[in-house]
Amino acid sequence: MARELFEAARDAMARCHAPYSKFPVGAAIRADDGAIYAGANIEVIAFPEGWCAETTAIGHMVMAGGKRIREVAVIAEKLDLCTPCGGCRQRLAEFSDADTLVHLCDSNGVQKSLRMDELLPFGFTTEVIG
C-alpha cells in the first residue's frame, strides 16, 4: 500500500513549479476513506511565498471531503530522505493521529517510515482537533 503512495508522490513531484528553489517535492496522502490525494510544491516570484507539496495534498483532500490522514509519503528530487518542513508537520498533524505513518521516499520508494508523534513530538494540540 505504501508503494501506491510513493508512486503518487513521485508523479506529483514531476508536476511541481519550483523555478526559484529548483527543489521539486511531491507528497501523497491516503485519507481515512482510502482515497489518495497528491500535491507538489508551487512557488511564486515572491519567494519564499508559495506552498509546499504537503499543503497542496491536504488542500485536495479537504476540498474532496476528506477528513483524516491515515498515511502520507513525501519525496524530494534532490534529497535521499526529505521530511516535511516544520509548518507542514503541524499542518499534517492537524489532520492526523499520533500513529499516522509518514513515509520518507527516495527515487526507489519508501526508505523510512515514522509515526506522526515521532515526526512532531510536541506539536500544538487542542481539544477542538480530533
C-alpha positions in Angstrom: 0.0 0.0 0.0 2.9 2.4 0.7 4.1 1.8 -2.9 1.0 3.3 -4.3 1.5 6.4 -2.1 5.2 6.6 -3.2 4.1 6.5 -6.9 1.5 9.2 -6.4 4.0 11.4 -4.6 6.7 10.8 -7.3 4.2 11.6 -10.1 3.1 14.8 -8.3 6.7 15.9 -7.8 7.2 15.8 -11.6 4.4 18.4 -11.9 5.9 20.9 -9.3 6.5 24.5 -10.1 9.9 25.3 -8.5 11.7 27.8 -10.8 13.3 29.7 -7.9 14.5 27.0 -5.5 14.8 24.3 -8.1 13.9 21.9 -5.3 11.0 19.7 -6.6 8.9 18.0 -3.8 5.9 15.7 -4.1 3.5 14.4 -1.4 0.6 11.9 -1.4 -1.9 11.4 1.4 -4.1 8.4 2.0 -7.3 9.6 3.7 -9.5 7.6 6.1 -11.8 6.6 3.2 -8.8 5.1 1.3 -8.7 7.9 -1.3 -5.3 9.2 -2.3 -4.6 12.9 -2.7 -1.3 14.2 -4.2 0.4 17.5 -4.3 3.6 19.3 -5.4 5.3 22.4 -4.2 4.2 25.6 -6.1 6.5 28.6 -5.9 5.8 32.2 -6.9 8.1 35.1 -7.7 7.7 36.5 -4.1 9.9 33.6 -2.9 9.7 32.1 -0.3 6.0 32.6 -0.7 4.2 29.7 -2.3 3.2 26.4 -0.8 4.6 23.0 -0.1 3.7 19.7 -1.6 2.1 18.5 1.7 -0.1 21.7 1.8 -1.3 21.1 -1.7 -2.2 17.5 -1.0 -4.0 18.5 2.2 -5.9 21.1 0.2 -7.0 18.5 -2.3 -8.1 16.1 0.5 -10.2 18.8 2.3 -11.8 20.0 -0.9 -12.8 16.5 -1.8 -14.4 16.0 1.6 -11.6 14.0 3.2 -11.3 14.4 7.0 -8.3 12.4 8.4 -4.9 11.4 7.1 -4.0 7.7 7.6 -0.6 7.9 5.9 1.5 10.2 3.8 4.5 9.8 1.5 7.0 12.6 0.8 9.7 12.7 -1.8 12.2 15.3 -3.0 14.3 15.1 -6.1 17.5 16.3 -4.6 17.4 14.6 -1.1 17.5 10.9 -0.3 15.1 11.4 2.6 13.1 14.6 2.8 11.0 15.2 5.9 8.1 17.7 5.8 9.1 21.2 6.9 8.1 22.5 10.3 4.9 24.2 9.1 3.9 21.1 7.1 4.5 18.9 10.1 1.9 20.9 12.0 -0.5 21.0 9.1 -0.2 17.2 8.7 -0.7 16.8 12.5 -4.0 18.8 12.3 -5.5 16.1 10.2 -3.6 13.1 11.6 -3.5 10.8 14.6 -0.3 10.1 16.6 0.1 6.8 14.8 -0.4 8.2 11.3 2.5 6.9 9.1 4.8 9.4 7.3 6.8 7.6 4.6 10.1 9.2 3.6 11.0 8.2 0.0 13.8 8.3 -2.5 13.6 7.6 -6.2 13.4 3.8 -5.4 10.5 4.0 -3.0 9.8 4.2 0.7 13.1 4.2 2.7 11.9 5.1 6.2 8.6 5.3 8.0 7.8 7.3 11.1 4.7 7.9 13.1 3.4 11.4 13.3 4.2 11.6 17.0 7.8 10.8 16.2 8.0 13.4 13.5 6.3 16.1 15.6 6.6 15.1 19.2 5.5 18.5 20.7 3.1 19.8 18.1 0.3 22.2 19.1 -2.9 20.4 20.1 -6.3 21.4 21.3 -9.4 19.6 22.3 -11.1 21.0 19.2 -8.9 19.0 16.9 -9.7 15.3 16.5 
